Amino acid sequence: MKTNKYLLVGMLAVCGLCSCSNDEEPIDNGTAKNIELSAGISTTTRAVIDADYSKDLNVSFGRLDNPSSNTTWAVAIDAVRAGGSGNTSVTFGTTQTYSVSNGESALIGFYPQASFATTSNPAKVSYTITGDEDIMATDVQKGVANNPFQPFTFQHLLTQLQFKCVGSSEAVAKWSAITSIIVKAVPTALELSIDKTSGASLAPAAAPVNADLAVLNCPAAVTLSTETNPKTGYLMLYPTSGMGTAASAITLEVKATYDGMEKTLTVPINNIADGVKASQSHMITLNFTVTGEITVEAGIAEWIPGNSGGSSVVPN
């Protein structure tokens, strides 16, 4: 009799355990499952000029929980994308965890590291560029604990101009120095808009600021056109519609010494077919001639198939 009683009690206990198990939430409910991310720099659009992407990169991430109903982004999260090619790990300054009960979260990365100017969707980030900065952003992703985030890819949102200064041996003898190359009146105050659905977009700020930007690493002298590795200057800027075409020429101010006299030349770049594009690197070849003219060729750097053209300017 006692045996049957103990058996009955044991069976009831097992039934009770089964009942509790069937009513439980998923095992991640109430537990902090860390968000682990990796990120890469787009290899097809990577800037040719070395921007030290092989080193650790200070980036930011925007986070918005319950994106289907929430319209306010959290404060931008500082993070570090580990240096190296391909997808490398992202370390948050403040540990991030998935929402409990498999709640959905939206994440998007951007660079340079910055705080939100406004957090109401779409959130805004303000930048002022000098020509040496790259601005990048990832797509927006939504993830939950049982369907985690996939690797993010930072895409370039600016265009890069590269500058070579070449000529014949006779021209090299005439042009003894290059003082500076300046791109005139381009947008420098920019605003990155981050939307929970469409992701990131870059545009001039509400109060536009146009300024002159000096070419960085500017060649100091004209080199032979046969030079295999001439010094190359560069500049990263916001690509306005049609920039570099006849309808919207890029205006250069070139200061150089010709026949012992310093000259200031205005050189238009107006032959880039379809204009410069975000994420593309456009090679600008300035051909210095023995007669004092500068002829211009423009195309997209060799890692992206592109167009070429030419023009000339006679110095005053």
C-alpha positions in Angstrom: 0.0 0.0 0.0 2.8 2.4 0.9 4.6 1.5 -2.4 1.5 2.4 -4.4 1.2 5.7 -2.4 4.8 6.7 -3.2 4.3 5.7 -6.8 1.2 7.9 -7.1 3.0 10.9 -5.5 6.0 10.4 -7.9 3.7 10.3 -10.9 2.0 13.5 -9.8 5.3 15.2 -9.3 6.4 14.3 -12.9 3.1 15.6 -14.3 3.7 18.8 -12.4 7.1 19.2 -13.9 5.8 18.6 -17.4 3.1 21.2 -16.9 5.6 23.8 -15.8 7.9 23.1 -18.7 5.1 23.5 -21.3 4.2 26.9 -19.8 7.7 28.4 -19.7 8.9 31.3 -21.8 11.9 30.8 -24.2 15.1 30.2 -22.2 16.5 33.6 -23.2 13.6 35.5 -21.5 15.0 37.7 -18.8 18.6 36.8 -19.6 21.1 39.3 -21.1 22.3 37.7 -24.3 25.2 39.9 -25.6 25.0 41.4 -29.1 28.1 40.2 -31.0 28.8 42.0 -34.3 31.3 42.0 -37.1 31.8 44.6 -39.7 33.8 45.2 -42.9 34.7 48.1 -45.2 33.2 47.5 -48.7 36.0 46.1 -50.8 34.5 47.3 -54.1 34.3 50.9 -53.0 37.3 51.2 -50.7 39.2 54.4 -51.1 42.5 54.0 -53.0 44.4 56.4 -50.8 45.3 54.6 -47.6 42.9 55.7 -44.8 44.3 53.3 -42.2 41.3 51.0 -42.3 43.8 48.2 -41.5 43.9 49.8 -38.0 41.2 49.9 -35.4 38.4 52.3 -36.4 36.3 54.3 -34.0 32.7 54.1 -35.2 29.2 54.7 -33.7 26.1 52.6 -33.8 22.5 53.8 -33.5 20.0 51.6 -31.7 16.2 51.6 -31.7 14.3 48.9 -29.8 10.8 47.9 -30.9 11.2 49.7 -34.3 7.7 48.8 -35.4 6.3 51.3 -32.9 9.2 53.3 -31.4 10.3 56.5 -33.2 13.1 57.6 -30.9 16.7 56.3 -31.3 18.8 55.7 -28.2 21.9 57.8 -27.7 24.6 56.9 -30.3 26.8 54.1 -29.0 30.6 54.4 -29.3 32.2 51.3 -30.7 35.5 50.1 -32.3 35.7 48.1 -35.4 38.9 45.9 -35.2 41.5 46.6 -37.9 41.9 44.3 -40.8 40.4 43.2 -44.1 37.1 41.4 -44.4 34.6 41.3 -41.5 36.2 42.0 -38.2 34.7 42.2 -34.7 32.9 45.3 -33.3 33.4 46.1 -29.6 30.8 48.4 -28.0 31.9 50.9 -25.4 28.9 49.9 -23.4 27.9 46.2 -23.6 24.8 45.7 -25.7 22.3 42.9 -25.1 19.3 41.7 -27.1 15.9 42.7 -25.7 14.2 40.0 -23.5 11.4 37.9 -24.8 12.9 38.0 -28.3 12.1 41.7 -28.7 13.3 43.2 -32.0 16.0 45.9 -32.2 17.3 48.0 -35.1 21.1 48.8 -35.4 23.0 50.9 -37.9 26.7 51.9 -37.9 28.3 55.2 -39.0 31.7 56.8 -39.2 33.3 59.1 -38.1 32.3 58.5 -34.5 29.8 61.2 -33.5 26.7 61.9 -31.3 23.2 62.3 -32.6 22.2 66.0 -33.1 18.5 64.8 -32.9 17.2 61.3 -31.9 13.6 61.5 -33.3 13.4 59.3 -36.4 15.1 60.0 -38.7 18.0 60.7 -36.3 20.5 63.3 -37.5 24.3 63.5 -37.3 26.2 66.7 -38.2 29.6 66.7 -39.9 31.9 69.4 -41.2 34.5 68.0 -43.7 37.9 69.3 -44.6 38.6 66.9 -47.4 40.5 64.4 -45.3 37.5 62.7 -43.8 35.6 59.7 -45.1 32.0 59.4 -44.1 30.6 55.9 -44.1 27.4 54.1 -43.0 26.0 50.6 -42.9 22.6 49.4 -43.9 20.1 49.3 -41.0 19.5 45.8 -39.7 16.9 44.3 -37.4 17.7 41.4 -35.1 16.5 39.4 -32.2 18.2 36.9 -29.9 17.1 33.9 -31.9 17.8 35.6 -35.2 21.0 37.6 -34.6 22.5 40.5 -36.6 24.6 39.6 -39.7 27.9 41.2 -40.5 27.6 44.9 -41.3 29.4 46.6 -44.2 30.5 50.3 -44.0 29.8 51.9 -47.4 31.5 55.2 -48.5 29.1 58.1 -48.9 31.6 60.6 -50.3 33.5 60.7 -53.5 37.3 60.7 -53.8 39.3 62.8 -56.3 42.9 61.9 -57.0 45.3 64.3 -58.6 48.4 63.6 -60.7 50.5 66.4 -62.3 52.4 65.2 -65.3 54.1 66.5 -68.4 56.8 66.0 -71.0 60.5 66.5 -70.2 60.4 70.0 -71.8 57.3 70.9 -69.7 59.0 69.6 -66.5 61.8 72.0 -67.1 59.4 74.9 -67.5 57.1 74.1 -64.6 59.5 74.3 -61.6 57.0 74.0 -58.7 53.4 73.5 -57.7 52.3 75.5 -54.7 48.8 74.3 -54.3 45.6 72.9 -55.9 42.3 74.0 -54.4 38.8 72.8 -55.2 36.6 75.9 -55.1 33.2 76.3 -53.3 32.1 72.8 -52.4 29.6 71.7 -49.6 31.4 71.2 -46.3 28.6 71.2 -43.8 26.8 67.9 -44.1 24.0 66.0 -42.4 23.7 62.2 -42.1 20.1 61.2 -41.7 19.4 57.8 -40.1 15.9 56.3 -40.7 14.7 53.0 -39.1 13.4 51.8 -42.4 15.5 53.2 -45.2 18.8 53.5 -43.4 21.4 56.3 -43.9 21.5 59.2 -46.4 23.9 62.1 -46.7 23.0 65.6 -47.8 24.1 69.2 -47.3 23.1 70.7 -44.0 19.9 72.7 -43.7 22.1 75.8 -43.5 24.6 75.0 -46.4 28.2 76.1 -46.2 30.3 76.1 -49.3 34.1 76.4 -48.8 37.4 75.9 -50.7 39.2 72.7 -50.0 42.9 72.2 -50.5 44.1 69.0 -52.1 46.0 66.9 -49.6 49.4 65.3 -50.3 49.5 67.8 -53.2 52.3 67.1 -55.7 55.1 69.7 -55.3 56.3 69.3 -58.9 55.3 68.2 -62.3 56.6 64.7 -63.1 57.1 62.9 -66.4 54.0 61.4 -67.9 55.9 58.1 -68.1 56.5 58.0 -64.4 55.1 54.7 -63.1 54.4 55.9 -59.5 53.9 59.7 -59.4 53.0 61.5 -56.2 49.2 61.6 -56.0 47.1 64.1 -54.1 43.6 63.4 -52.9 40.4 65.0 -51.6 37.2 63.5 -50.4 34.0 65.6 -50.9 30.3 65.4 -51.1 29.1 64.6 -54.7 26.5 67.0 -55.8 24.3 66.2 -58.8 26.2 66.2 -62.0 29.4 67.4 -60.3 32.3 67.3 -62.9 30.1 67.6 -66.0 29.7 70.5 -68.3 26.6 71.6 -66.5 28.3 71.6 -63.1 32.0 71.8 -63.5 34.5 71.3 -60.6 36.6 74.5 -60.5 40.3 74.1 -59.5 42.6 76.9 -58.6 46.2 75.8 -59.4 49.1 77.8 -58.2 52.4 76.9 -59.9 55.6 78.4 -61.1 56.1 78.6 -64.9 59.3 80.0 -66.4 60.3 81.5 -63.1 57.0 83.2 -62.5 54.2 82.0 -60.1 50.9 81.8 -61.8 47.4 81.2 -60.5 45.3 79.2 -63.0 41.6 78.4 -63.0 41.1 74.9 -64.3 37.6 73.5 -64.8 36.9 69.7 -64.6 33.9 69.3 -66.8 34.3 66.0 -68.6 33.6 63.3 -66.1 30.8 61.4 -67.8 27.6 61.3 -65.6 29.6 63.2 -62.9 31.3 62.0 -59.8 29.6 59.4 -57.7 29.6 58.5 -54.0 31.9 55.6 -53.2 33.9 56.1 -56.4 37.5 57.3 -56.7 38.0 59.6 -59.8 41.5 60.1 -61.2 42.2 63.7 -62.3 45.3 63.9 -64.4 46.6 67.5 -64.9 48.8 67.6 -68.0 51.2 70.6 -67.8 52.4 71.6 -71.2 55.6 73.2 -72.4 53.6 76.2 -73.8 52.2 76.9 -70.3 48.8 75.2 -70.8 47.3 72.6 -68.5 45.3 70.0 -70.2 43.0 67.9 -68.1 41.9 64.3 -68.2 39.3 62.9 -65.9 38.1 59.3 -65.3 37.4 56.8 -62.6 40.3 55.1 -61.0 41.3 51.8 -62.4 39.5 49.6 -59.9 36.2 50.9 -61.2 35.7 51.0 -65.0 35.2 54.6 -66.0 35.3 57.3 -68.6 38.0 59.7 -69.7 38.2 63.1 -71.3 40.3 66.2 -71.6 40.4 70.0 -71.7 43.0 72.8 -71.6 43.4 76.1 -69.9 45.8 78.9 -71.1 47.4 80.8 -68.1 46.9 84.5 -67.9 
